[in-house]
Amino acid sequence: MDKTTRIVRGIIDEEAEQRLLKTSRLRKARLEREAATPEDTVAAKPGRARAKPRATAAKTTAK
């Protein structure tokens, strides 16, 4: 039982270390990309508001 626990903990620790390395690598790449991007292209363009459909007028019958 102890041998199995040690093996499982070793696998879990290795996976956690790989995940941390990947996260730090991706964070570094994102920061470099953001630093190289001009501020004008980072800001989102204001979008056009969608036109609302016209409300149909209720027809009344004249008596």
Secondary structure, DSSP 8 states (H G I E B T S, - for coil): -HHHHHHHHHHHHHHHHHHHHHHHHHHHHHHHHHHHS-HHHHS--------------------
